Amino acid sequence: MANCPYCKGKVTLETVEKETKGMGILKQEILYSCPNCKSVLGISRGRYMG
């Protein structure tokens, strides 16, 4: 369990909010945000390198 650096609320893998863009086959972007204050905690980007 971790604390949000902005609101100090509890954040777990089960409660973190995820917004996904892209199909995941060629390109996918995921935005992770705090379930308490909705602040952005991180962004993940992936690309198929086949």
N, C-alpha and C positions, 0 to 999 in steps of 0.2 A: 504494500500500500504506500502511496506517495501523497504529498501535499502539493496543491497548485501553487506555483510561485507568486501568483497574483492575489488570490483571495484566501489562500491557506486552507481551502477545503480539501477533503479527502478525495482522491482519484485512484481508481483501480482499473485493471484491464477490462472488467465487466461494465464499468460505468462510464469510461471515457467515450466521448461522442466521436464518431468517424463519419466523414463525408467523402465519398469516393467519386472520382471522375475518370472516365475511360473504361474500356472493356477489359483491360487486364491482359489482353493477348499481345498487343503491340505497345501500349503505353497506359500507365495507370498512375494517378495522383491521389493521395489520401491526405486529408486534413484532420488532425486530431485536436479536439477542444475540450475544455473543462466542462463537466456537466453542471457545475454550480454557477460559474460566472460567464461561461461561454468564451473565455479567452483562448486564443490559439496556443497550443502547447507544442505543436510540431507539424512538419509537412514531410511526406514521404513520396518520392518519385521513382518510378521504375520504367525500364524500357527493354523490350525484347531485343536481344543481340544475336539472334539466330543466324 
